[in-house]
């Protein structure tokens, strides 16, 4: 997989979605209070997600 910024090819960092499991502190109703740590990555970024350039926020072009 390869991502590139169509606005500026020197931009090499991107914002993408990953699904993770976390250990939390919750209150008596089960409502989130704070994260203790990330336990594992369930599914990392893929070509079906929207990727944006972390520098200029342009939608990236992602190829396999």
C-alpha positions in Angstrom: 0.0 0.0 0.0 1.3 3.5 -0.8 -0.2 6.9 -0.1 0.7 10.2 -1.7 -0.4 13.8 -1.4 -1.7 15.1 -4.7 -0.9 18.7 -3.7 2.7 18.1 -2.7 4.6 14.8 -3.1 7.1 15.8 -0.5 4.4 15.5 2.2 5.0 12.0 3.7 2.7 11.8 6.7 -1.0 10.9 6.6 -4.0 10.7 8.9 -5.9 7.4 8.6 -8.3 5.3 10.7 -7.3 2.2 12.7 -9.5 0.1 14.9 -8.0 -0.8 18.3 -9.0 -2.4 21.6 -8.3 -0.3 24.7 -8.3 -0.8 28.5 -10.4 1.9 30.1 -11.4 3.3 33.5 -15.2 3.6 33.7 -17.6 4.9 36.3 -20.3 2.9 38.0 -22.6 3.3 34.9 -19.9 2.0 32.5 -19.2 5.5 31.1 -15.7 6.2 29.9 -13.5 8.1 32.2 -10.0 7.6 30.8 -7.9 5.3 28.7 -5.3 3.2 30.4 -3.6 1.8 27.3 -4.2 0.4 23.8 -4.2 -3.4 24.0 -3.9 -4.3 20.3 -4.6 -3.1 16.8 -7.7 -5.0 15.5 -7.5 -3.6 12.0 -5.0 -1.1 10.6 -5.6 1.5 7.9 -6.5 0.2 4.5 -7.2 1.5 1.0 -11.0 1.6 1.6 -10.6 4.3 4.3 -10.2 8.0 3.6 -6.6 9.1 4.2 -5.7 12.8 4.5 -2.3 14.5 4.3 -1.2 15.4 7.8 0.4 18.6 6.6 -2.1 20.2 4.2 -5.3 18.0 4.9 -5.7 17.2 1.2 -7.4 13.8 0.5 -4.6 11.4 -0.3 -4.3 9.0 -3.2 -3.9 5.5 -1.8 -2.9 2.6 -4.1 -2.2 -1.1 -3.4 
